[in-house]
């Protein structure tokens, strides 16, 4: 099992993006690839991709930001357009680093961020890998139990380790026994940052216009998005429905789909060896 001590040495810095600060860790040489993490409580870039960074850094300049609202980045995002707010922040990272174009790898909330960035500015994205991205058919059916668990984390009686453990073990992964207590402990501690509690970056939308804005299947640009894309979706995903992968493959003109058996929402963590191989090959054009 990969641990934090297995990570390569990484350069860490904070970029000023408008009035916000975005933390970035990076390692490796080669074409730039940004790894964008999911939106679960206590998530951060390096922790989400702890099993992938070292392998991908053998071929790529791996850039791992904490999305706006998470980790060591500034808290608070535009909740009337969450995906657009995230995409704006990550595009700012590209600008500050002088990168005209980069690969984007996005899990869940990070996948929605990547897809929105690609739809708004396709010339900034080389290739894209999405793992169970958010925003696929979100207005077509009631939220899944996993998504409800995520959205309810900061409501009711507030955050607790028990609520976080239930989300991770019951909904995030296929095999709960794979997740060590240390992962739960670390994410819980990060989730109770007072700034995050005051303004959770992932909340239940309060306006119908926001709901529609967060459903990519209503965006006609999806039909002509030129960016080569690989979608990886756990067949047992309880957070975002696996049918979303087939929807993307049918709509996007350059989209490959790989549905991963006996895997939940956290493909890059649960099936790290498979993910690392597929991701590295796809980004290099070894299809």
N, C-alpha and C positions, 0 to 999 in steps of 0.2 A: 504494500500500500504506500502511495506517495504521501510524504509529509512535507511540512514547510522546510525541513532541513534538506530535503532532496531538491529544492529549487536551486537554479543557478544563481550566481551573484547578479544582482539587478541594480541598475542605476535608478534612483528615485528623484523626482522633482515635481514641482507644482507650477502649473501654467495659469496666468491671468487671462481669462476669457470674458471680456466685458467686465461686469461687476462681480463675476464668480471666479472661483479658483477650482481647477481640476487637477487632481493628483494622478500621476502617471508613473508606472514602473516599466522599465524596458531592458531587454537583453537580446543578444544575437545580432547577426549581420545578414543582409540580403534584402529582398523586397519587403516593404513595411506591411505588417499585418496587425490590425487592432483587434483585441479580444474584448468583447463587450459583454458584461456579466448580466445575470438575471436580476429580477426585482424583489426577491424574497427578503423577509426581515433579516437584517444583519449581513446582507450580501456585500461583497467587494470584489474587485477585479482579480487580484492574485489568489484569494482563497477559492474563488469559483473555478479558476483554471490551474490549480496547483498540480494536477496530473498531466497537464498538456504543455506548459510553458517550455520546459527543458527540451522536449522532443521537437517542437515547432521551431525553437530557436536554432536548431541545427541548420535550418535553411532560410529562416526569415528574421528580419528585425521585428521582434515581438514587442508590441506596445500594449500595456495593460492598464487602462484608466479605471479609476473609480467613477462610475457614472454620477452626474449631478444628483445630489441628494443622498449619496451613499459614501461610506468609508471616510477617506480623508479629503474628499471634495466638498465644496460648499453645499450647504443644505438649501432646500427650497427650489421647486421647479414650477413652471406655469401649468397648473392643474386644469386649465381650460383646453390645453393642447399638449398633454404630457409627452407623446412621441416626438412632436415637433420641437419641444423644449430640449429633450435629450439629444436629438439630432443636431440642433443648433450648437449645443455644447461640444459635441464630438467633432463637428465640422470646424469649430474654433480650434480644437487641438491640431487638426491637420494644417490649418492656416498658420498657427504659431510655430509648428515644426517645419514649415516650408514644404509640405508634402502636397503636390498637386493631385495625387491619386494614391490610394492604398487599398489593400484587401480588408474586408470587414468580416469578422466572425462573431456572431451574436446568438446568445442563449436567452430565450424567453423575452423579458423586457428589453434586453440588449439586442435581441433579434428584431424586435419592433423598431428600436432605435436605428439599427442598420438599414432596415427596409425603408423607413421614412427618409433617411439620409439619401439612399439610392434613388428613391422616387423624386425627391426634390432636386437633387444634383447628381444625376447618373455619371457625369463626367469625372466625379471625384472618387468613384469606386471602381477598382479593377475587377476583382472577383469577390463573391460573397458566399459564406457558409452560414446557414441559419439552423438552429436547433430548437424545435418547438416554439417558434416565435409567437409573441402575443399579437393580438389585433387581427386574427384570421377568423372571420365569421362571428365576431363577438356580439353582433346584434341579431343573430339568426336563432339563438337558443338561449335558455337559461344558463348562467355560469355553472361550471363544473364544481363538484365538492371541493376539489383542490384549490380552485381559484377563490371560492368563497372563504376557505380557511385562510388564504393569504390576505384577502381584502378585510377580513374581520380581525386580524391580529391586533391592531391598535384600537379597536372599538370595544364596546361592552366593558368588561372589567380590566381592559388594557393588556399590555404584553406580559407574558410569563414564559418561563422556561418550558412548562408543560405544553402550552399552546404551540411553541416553536418546535418542540420535539414531535408533536403530533403532525404538524405540517410536513416536516422533513421525512419522518419515518412512514407516515401513512399515505402521503401524496407526492412527495418529491421524487422518491426512488422506488424501484420495483422490489428490491430486497433490503428491507430495513436493517437486517443484521450487518450489512456492509458499512453502515455509518457509525463511526466511533463516537463515544460520548464527547470527546474533545471537540469534534465539529459542532455539535449542538451547543456546547458551552461557549465556544468562540463566537458563534453567530448570535447567541442570546445576549452576550455582553455588548456586542456591536449594536444590537437592535434597540437597546435601552439608552442610547445616547440621547440626552435631553433635547438636543436640537432636532433629532429625528422624530422623537415622540411629539414634539410641538408641530411638526410639519412632515408627516409621512409622505415619501415620494410616490407611493403607489396607493391610491385611494379609489373607492367606488365613485365613478363619475356622478355628478349631481345635475348635469344638464344633458338633454338629449342630443344637442349639437356636439358635445364632447364625445358622447358614445359613438355617434356616427363618424366623427373625425378619427376615432380609434379603431375603426373597422376597415382594414385595407381592401376587403373585397368590394367595397363601395367605390373604390378609387379606380377610375378607368385607365389611369396611367400604368397600372399593373399589367395590362394586356400588351404593352409595348416596351416594357422595361428591358433594355438591352444587356444588362449586367449578367454574365454567366453566374448561375446560382446553384449551389448544392443544398438541399433541404434534408436534414437528418431528424427523424421524429421517432421517439420511443413508442412502440406499439401499445405499451401499457401506460401511457402518459395520462395522469388523472388531473392535470392542471389545465393544459391546452389540448383539445381533442385532436387525435391523430388524423382525422379526416381533413384537418387544415392543410396537411402536407399534400394530399391529393388535389385539394382545391388550388394550391399554389402551382403545382405541376401542370394543371390544366390551363391556368390563366397566363402564366409567365412563359414567354417564348424560348428562354434559354435556361430552363430549370430542370435539374435532375433531382429525383427523390429516392431516399434510402430509408425505409422503415425498419427500425431496429427491434428485433424480437426480445421479449422478456426484459424490457428496459422502460423506465419511467421518464420523467421530465428532464432529468439531468444526464443526458447522453454522454457529454464530454467527461463526466466524472465516473459514471457507472461502467461505461464501455470505453475507457481511455485508450487502450491499445488500438481498437478499431477506429475510434474517432481520430486519433493522431495520424494514422496511416491515410485514411480517406481525406482528411482535411489537407495534409501536406501535399498529397498527390493532386487534389483538385485545384488548389491554389497555384500549383506549378504547371497546370495544364496537362497533367498526366492522367487523362480521363480513361 
